[in-house]
Amino acid sequence: MVDAVVLKYKQCPLFRDYLLQHKGKCFVEATNSKVWGSGVDLTSTKAMDESQWKGQNVMGKILSTLTKT
C-alpha cells in the first residue's frame, strides 16, 4: 500500500500539492477500520481526538510521512 500511495503522490500534482499545503499536520483516515483508519468514523465526535482513536491509522501515518520527505 505504501508503494501505491507514493506513486499517486509522485504522479498526481493535485494530491501532492494538497498534502504539502498541510505539511506538519496529523492526517487521519477517519473510518471504522482498526488498521488503516482511526477506528472512529468521521461523523463521530471522537474523530478529531487522537486519544479516542481505537485504530492504528496506518493510512494517515503513510500520508503524514509523505509530507516529511
N, C-alpha and C positions, 0 to 999 in steps of 0.2 A: 504494500500500500504506500509506503514511503516513496518508492520509486515513481509510482503513478502521480502522486501529488507533486513531486519535484518536477516531473515532466510537464505537468499542467502549469506550474509556476514559471518554468522556462519558456513555454510556448504560448502562453496567454497573457499579453500585456495588461489587460484589464484586471485579471485575477492578481497578478504580481503587483500592480500599482495599488490595488485595494489593500493588500496585505502590508505593503510598505508604508502606506498612509497611517496605518495603525501599529507601526513598529513599537515594540516595548509593551504592548497590551497583552493581556491573557486571552487567548482565543478559547472558546468553549463550543463543543458540539453538544448543544442543549437538547439531547434526546434521552430516551429511556434506556439506551444501550449502556450496559455496565462496563463495557470495554472501550468501544470507540467514542462514546459520549460521556456526559457527566452523570448519567443515571437519573437525571431530573429533566423533565420536559420543559420546553421554553415557556409554556403557559403557567408554570408553577411559580409561586412567589420565592421559591428556593433557588431558581435558576441562576441568579446572579450572585449568590452567596456560596463561594467555594467551600466553605466549611460544611455546607449542607449536601454537597455532591456525594453520591454513592458510587459513582463510576470512576474509571481511570482517565477518561477524557483523552484517549490516545490521539484522536484526530486533532483536537485542539492543541495538543503538545507538538504534533508534527507541524501545524501551521505556525505556531509561535516560534519554533526552531528555524523555519524558513526566513523569518524576518531578522534573525541574528547573524545570518551568513552574508 
